[in-house]
Each structure stands twice: as structure tokens, then as C-alpha cells.
Amino acid sequence: MTDRATPNLPSRNFSVTKEFYAALGFERQWRDDVWLILRRGELTLEFFLFAELDPASSSFGTCLRLDDLDGFYQICQRAGVPEQQKGWPRLHPPRLEAWGGRVGALVDPDCTLIRLIQN
């Protein structure tokens, strides 16, 4: 098996989380009362139940390193995730960073920041 990491992120409600990420192409791999695992190709996200999370004060985040950043961003747009500066869920368009890479962002329904990085 290849080494890999699977970020552990909060979810206030597994049904909401599953529905949001399903629209982005993620499929459920596991679910019980306290854990949810979603997968899209080689991307795996794991969620723990955190019903009392205050999204406005959340500092959870992760990065998705993508071969096709623009394609994934378009999937997010087609799923209805709005481009805006406040609120959640939301999208921030990819842009060229000072270090030379392209990065966008997705903020999910629990206000987890997911940086979208072009490989």
C-alpha cells in the first residue's frame, strides 16, 4: 500500500456533509454513528461528528492537491457553491500565488477551509 494521509474534518451533520460532497463527486466509503469516510478517486476525506461546532469560529482546514484544479473548480460551481467572500459554503477562484503555484479555496458547510492546489 502507498503511504497516504487522510484529513480528519468536523461535521455537524453527516447527512448534510455527505450531500454536499456527493455533489462534488465524493462517494461514501464508511459511515457509523461517529465517523464518515468519503472518497473521490484518490482523494479521501474523513469526518468526525462534532454537532456542537460553531462554524464561525472553526479553524479546521486541509489541502487537496489536484491534477485538474480548474476542472474540480468547475464541478464546485456546477454544484451551486457560490463565489463569495463571506459565509459558507463558498468558493474562492484559483489564482497565481507569489510562490508560483495556483491555489483556490472551497469552504464547506461546517466552515472548513479546503485549499485547492494545482499539482
C-alpha positions in Angstrom: 0.0 0.0 0.0 1.2 3.5 -0.8 1.7 5.9 2.0 -1.1 8.5 2.3 -2.8 10.9 4.6 -6.5 11.3 5.2 -7.5 14.5 6.8 -10.0 14.2 9.7 -12.5 17.1 9.5 -15.5 18.1 11.6 -19.2 17.5 10.6 -22.1 18.9 12.5 -24.4 16.6 10.5 -23.3 13.6 8.4 -26.3 13.8 6.1 -25.5 17.4 5.2 -21.8 16.7 4.7 -22.5 13.6 2.6 -24.9 15.5 0.3 -22.6 18.5 -0.1 -19.6 16.4 -1.1 -21.7 14.0 -3.2 -22.4 16.9 -5.5 -18.6 17.3 -5.9 -18.2 13.6 -6.9 -17.4 12.1 -3.5 -18.9 8.7 -2.6 -19.5 7.3 0.9 -17.0 4.6 1.8 -17.9 4.2 5.5 -20.4 5.6 8.0 -21.4 4.8 11.5 -22.6 7.0 14.4 -19.4 8.9 14.9 -17.3 8.6 11.6 -17.9 9.2 7.9 -15.4 8.5 5.1 -15.9 9.9 1.6 -13.8 9.2 -1.4 -13.3 10.7 -4.9 -10.7 8.9 -7.0 -7.5 9.0 -4.9 -8.9 11.7 -2.5 -10.2 10.6 0.8 -11.8 12.8 3.5 -12.7 11.5 6.9 -15.2 13.3 9.1 -15.9 13.0 12.8 -19.2 14.0 14.3 -18.9 17.5 16.0 -22.5 18.5 16.5 -21.6 21.5 18.8 -19.1 23.0 16.3 -19.6 26.8 15.8 -18.7 27.2 12.2 -18.0 30.9 12.6 -15.1 30.1 15.0 -13.8 27.0 13.2 -10.2 26.8 12.2 -10.2 23.4 10.6 -8.7 23.0 7.2 -6.9 20.8 4.7 -5.4 20.9 1.2 -6.5 19.0 -1.9 -3.6 18.7 -4.4 -5.3 18.3 -7.8 -4.1 17.4 -11.3 -7.0 19.4 -12.7 -7.7 22.3 -10.4 -9.8 24.1 -13.0 -11.9 21.0 -13.7 -12.6 20.4 -10.0 -13.4 24.1 -9.5 -16.0 23.9 -12.3 -17.6 20.9 -10.6 -17.9 23.0 -7.5 -19.5 25.8 -9.4 -21.9 23.5 -11.2 -22.9 22.1 -7.7 -24.0 25.6 -6.8 -21.3 26.6 -4.4 -21.2 30.4 -4.6 -18.2 32.5 -5.2 -18.3 35.0 -2.3 -16.0 36.5 0.3 -18.2 35.6 3.4 -20.4 32.9 4.6 -20.3 29.2 4.0 -20.3 27.2 1.8 -18.3 29.3 -0.6 -15.6 29.3 -3.3 -12.6 31.4 -4.0 -11.3 31.3 -7.6 -7.9 29.9 -8.3 -5.1 32.5 -8.6 -1.4 32.5 -9.1 0.4 32.8 -5.7 3.7 34.6 -5.1 5.5 31.2 -4.8 4.4 30.3 -8.3 1.6 27.9 -7.7 -2.1 28.2 -8.4 -4.5 27.9 -5.4 -8.2 28.3 -5.0 -10.4 27.5 -2.0 -13.6 25.8 -1.0 -15.2 26.4 2.3 -17.7 23.6 3.2 -21.0 23.8 5.2 -19.1 23.5 8.5 -16.7 26.3 7.5 -13.7 24.0 7.0 -11.2 25.7 4.6 -10.2 23.4 1.8 -7.3 24.8 -0.2 -7.4 23.6 -3.8 -3.9 23.4 -5.1 -2.8 22.6 -8.7 -0.2 19.8 -8.8 
